[in-house]
Amino acid sequence: MSSLAKVARALAALPDRKAVTRFDETAERYFDAHLRGRAPLDLLMYAASAAGEHSMVWLAVSGLEGWRSSRSWKPLGRAAAALGAESVLVNGLIKSGFRRPRPERSEPAPLPLRTPRTSSFPSGHASAAFFAAALLRDSPAWPVYYALAAVVATSRVHVRTHYASDVVAGAALGAVLGELARPLAAIRDK
């Protein structure tokens, strides 16, 4: 099978817009009915979303992991370069191919949060979170990093900055990119 045929088959397998819209609407109803408006959870989700800004939480964790494993700041430099490249690719190149507007808020946000100007699809926070978690997979604490990535990614739906499908796509993209980057951007020296 030719490469073009493989791409066509993969595109045909993607859900149609109606299915994506139904998925996003179902997620919104669930968040409204069960998650949003609960002060402790709102605080956690807004804090997680803010911590994910510019990959700050991932730079901090990478620096600490790198220092613990090698007593050097070189792993932090590798992580910063890798996260920067991931951001340029996702937030620059990939997002520019999509012009999806962000979700609208019907009520004021309970806590202040920056609203990005880029396309909603895919979620850069989700992509960076799962990218960083993949880079940190050699750490004994790797399950904690994947759990943190899931919280940061989910926070973007909770705070109505992304649709659920944006987050799922961003998380999948970040996980794949992270696995590809691991040989070049190891956080923990072996």
C-alpha positions in Angstrom: 0.0 0.0 0.0 1.4 3.4 -0.9 2.0 6.1 1.6 -0.7 8.3 0.1 -3.2 5.4 0.4 -2.2 4.9 4.1 -2.8 8.6 4.8 -6.1 8.5 3.0 -7.1 5.4 5.0 -6.1 7.1 8.3 -8.1 10.2 7.4 -11.1 8.2 6.5 -11.0 6.5 9.9 -11.1 9.9 11.7 -14.5 10.7 13.3 -16.7 13.1 11.3 -17.5 16.6 12.6 -20.8 15.6 13.9 -19.3 12.8 16.0 -16.6 15.3 17.4 -19.3 17.8 18.2 -21.4 15.2 20.0 -18.3 14.1 22.0 -17.5 17.7 22.9 -21.1 18.5 23.9 -21.3 15.3 26.0 -18.1 16.3 27.8 -19.4 19.8 28.4 -22.6 18.5 29.9 -20.7 16.2 32.2 -18.3 18.9 33.4 -21.2 21.3 34.0 -23.3 18.6 35.9 -20.6 17.0 37.9 -17.3 19.0 38.1 -17.5 22.7 37.5 -18.7 25.0 40.3 -17.1 22.9 43.1 -14.7 25.3 44.8 -11.9 22.8 45.6 -12.0 21.3 42.2 -12.2 24.7 40.5 -9.2 25.8 42.4 -7.2 22.7 41.5 -8.1 22.9 37.8 -7.4 26.7 37.5 -4.1 26.2 39.3 -3.2 23.2 37.1 -4.0 25.2 34.0 -1.9 28.2 35.2 1.0 25.9 36.1 0.9 24.5 32.5 1.4 28.0 31.0 4.6 28.1 29.0 5.4 24.5 30.3 6.6 26.0 33.6 5.6 23.0 35.7 7.3 20.7 33.2 10.5 22.7 33.2 10.5 22.7 37.0 9.9 18.9 37.2 12.5 18.2 34.5 15.1 20.4 36.3 14.6 18.6 39.6 14.6 15.1 38.0 17.7 15.9 36.0 19.5 17.3 39.1 18.5 14.2 41.2 19.8 11.8 38.6 23.1 13.6 37.5 23.7 16.6 39.8 23.8 18.6 36.6 21.6 21.2 35.0 22.2 19.8 31.5 19.0 17.7 31.6 17.1 21.0 32.2 18.7 22.5 29.1 17.7 19.4 27.1 14.2 19.5 28.4 13.9 23.3 27.7 15.1 22.8 24.2 12.8 19.8 23.6 9.7 21.6 25.1 10.5 24.7 23.0 10.7 22.7 19.8 7.4 20.9 20.8 5.8 24.3 21.4 6.9 25.7 18.1 5.7 22.6 16.2 2.3 22.4 18.0 1.4 26.0 18.9 3.0 27.4 15.7 2.9 25.1 12.8 0.1 22.6 13.6 -2.4 25.1 15.2 -1.9 27.5 12.2 -3.5 24.8 10.1 -6.7 24.9 12.2 -8.8 27.9 12.9 -11.0 26.4 15.6 -12.5 29.1 17.9 -12.2 28.5 21.6 -15.3 27.6 23.7 -17.4 30.5 24.9 -18.0 31.2 28.5 -21.6 32.0 29.5 -20.6 33.1 33.0 -17.5 34.8 34.4 -14.6 32.6 35.3 -14.3 31.9 39.1 -10.5 32.6 38.9 -8.5 34.7 36.5 -6.7 32.9 33.7 -5.0 34.0 30.5 -7.0 33.2 27.3 -4.7 32.3 24.4 -5.2 33.8 21.0 -4.3 30.7 19.0 -6.6 28.1 17.6 -8.3 25.8 20.1 -7.2 22.7 18.2 -5.1 20.9 19.4 -4.5 21.8 23.0 -1.0 22.9 23.5 -1.2 22.4 27.3 -2.3 18.8 26.8 0.4 18.2 24.1 3.2 19.7 26.3 2.0 17.8 29.4 2.1 14.4 27.7 5.3 15.3 25.8 7.0 16.0 29.1 5.6 13.0 30.8 7.0 10.8 28.0 10.4 12.5 28.5 10.2 11.7 32.2 9.3 8.0 31.7 12.7 6.8 32.9 12.0 8.3 36.4 10.8 6.1 39.2 8.0 8.7 39.6 6.8 8.4 36.0 3.2 7.4 37.1 3.0 10.7 39.0 4.1 12.7 36.0 1.4 11.0 33.7 -1.2 11.7 36.4 -0.1 15.3 36.5 -0.2 15.5 32.7 -3.8 14.2 32.8 -4.8 16.8 35.4 -3.2 19.7 33.4 -4.8 18.4 30.2 -8.2 18.0 31.8 -8.0 21.4 33.4 -8.2 23.0 29.9 -11.7 21.5 29.4 -12.7 22.4 33.0 -11.7 26.1 32.6 -13.4 26.2 29.2 -10.3 27.1 27.2 -10.5 24.0 25.1 -13.1 21.4 23.9 -12.6 17.8 25.0 -11.6 16.8 21.5 -8.8 19.4 21.5 -7.4 17.9 24.7 -7.6 14.3 23.5 -5.8 15.3 20.2 -3.2 17.3 22.0 -2.5 14.5 24.5 -2.1 11.9 21.8 0.1 14.2 19.7 2.3 15.1 22.8 2.6 11.4 23.8 3.8 10.5 20.3 6.2 13.4 20.0 7.6 12.7 23.4 8.3 9.1 22.6 10.1 10.3 19.4 12.1 12.9 21.3 13.1 10.7 24.2 16.4 9.4 22.7 17.5 13.0 22.1 16.2 14.8 25.2 16.6 12.3 28.1 15.9 14.1 31.4 17.5 11.4 33.6 21.1 10.4 32.8 21.4 6.7 32.8 
